[in-house]
Amino acid sequence: MRFDSKNPLIAIPEYVDWLVAHGQDPMKKLAIPSDGLDAQTAHDIMKKCGHMVGKLTFGIGTSLSNNTK
């Protein structure tokens, strides 16, 4: 599941709850947060949510390749 336009720290636990409620194993699922991420945010998400799904990867676009800050 790709998460966009919602805080992943809220969206991932909601997704896990939805999966469980529908008889699915979250450990067999992939989560991809992708909105407004940078390396630190991705690290924080991994630390707090990495154990909730089978695989957690990130869609880091502009902030990865466009160092304007």
N, C-alpha and C positions, 0 to 999 in steps of 0.2 A: 504494500500500500504506500503510495506517495502522499506525504503530508505537505500541504501548501496553504498558506494564508491562515494558519492556526498555530499557536504555540505548541511545538512538538512535546514539551513536557506535560502538556494537558492532553494532546491528541493521541499520543502513543498509549497511555494507560486507558483511555476511552476505547481505542481500537482493540486492545487486549480484552477488555471487559466485553465488548461486542462479540469478539471471536468466541470467547468462553460461553457466552449466553447462547450462541448458535452452534455449539458442539464442535468447535474447531480448536486445534492445538496451536497456540501462539508460537510455540517453539518450532513450528514448521512453516512459519511465515516470515516475510521480508518487510522491513519498514524503511522508508526512504524520506526523511525530512529534507526539505529543499528550499525553503523560503527565507531569504535574508541571512544565510548562515556564513560564518567565518570559522576559522580553525578553533578558536576558543569555545564558541557556541557548540560546535560539533563535539568537542571534547566533553563539555558539560552534559550534553544529551546522552552521549555514550556512557558516561559515568553513572547517570541517574536511571537510564532506561535500557541499557545494553543487555541486561539480563532478562528483559520482559518478552523478547521475541527471538526467533531462531537466528536471524541475521539483521543487523542494523548497518546501513550504509548511508551516505550523504550525497545530496546533489548541491555541491557548492559551485556556483558559477562566477558571477561578477566579483565577489569578494576574494576569490582565489586568484584570479588573473588580473585584476584591476586595482592595484594598490594606490588608492587616492586618499586615504585617511592619514 
